[in-house]
Each structure stands twice: as C-alpha cells, then as structure tokens.
Amino acid sequence: MAEDTPSPAPTPLAPVSAETQRAAQKRRNLVLALLLIGFVMLIFVVTLVRLKTSSLDGGS
C-alpha cells in the first residue's frame, strides 16, 4: 500500500526574458519549417518514383 506522504513542492522556474522567449520561438519555427520542407520533398520524390515505375510498367 502506498504511503500518503506529500510530494515535495515544485521549485519555481526562473523568470525568462522576452528576448530569450523570442529566440526560442524563432528556433522552434525554423525547425518546424525545415521539417515541413523535408516532408514535402519526401512526398515529391515518392510521387516521382511512383510515376516513373508506373510509366515503365506500361501505364497500368
């Protein structure tokens, strides 16, 4: 049976400046943009490969 001891209080986080938050947001936006571009390129390559194999099979 679990003991009913209270868990320790969470330590408060240090205040973060608006400039630091903005820099973190820019990094997240850049990572998301790069992932989106990579995904679009992957879909493009897969589509080209499928079209090429389809045309080599006689178009069926």
N, C-alpha and C positions, 0 to 999 in steps of 0.2 A: 504494500500500500504506500502511496506517495506521501511524503511529508508535506504538511501545509506551511512551509516556510516561505515568507515573502521573497520574491526575487529582488535582486539589487536594483536600485533606481538607475535608469539610463543616464549616462553622462551627457550633459548638454553639448551640442556642437558649437564650435567656434563660429562667430559671425563671418560670413563671406562677403567680400566687397562686390559691388555691382560689376566692376570691371572683370573680376575673376569669373563671375557667373556668365558674363557675356562671352568671355574667351572659351569657357567650357561649352556653351551653346553653339558657338561657331565650329568647334571641333566636332561636336555631335552632328551638326548639319553637314559638314564636309564628309564625314564617314557615311552618313545616310545617302548623300548624293553619289559618292563613289560606289556604294553597294547597289544603288538603283541603276547606275550606268552599267555596272558589271552584269546585272541581271538582264538588262535589255540587250547587251551584247551577246550573252549566252543564248537568249531566245532567238536572236538574229542568226547566229551560227547554226543552231539546231534546225531552224527553218531552212536555211540554205542547204544543209546536208540532206535533209529530208526531200527537198525539191530536186536536188541533184540525183539522189538514188531513185526517186520516183521517175525522173526522165530517162534514166538508164534502164529501168525495168520496162520501158515501153509505154509509160504514161498511165499505167493502171494502178 
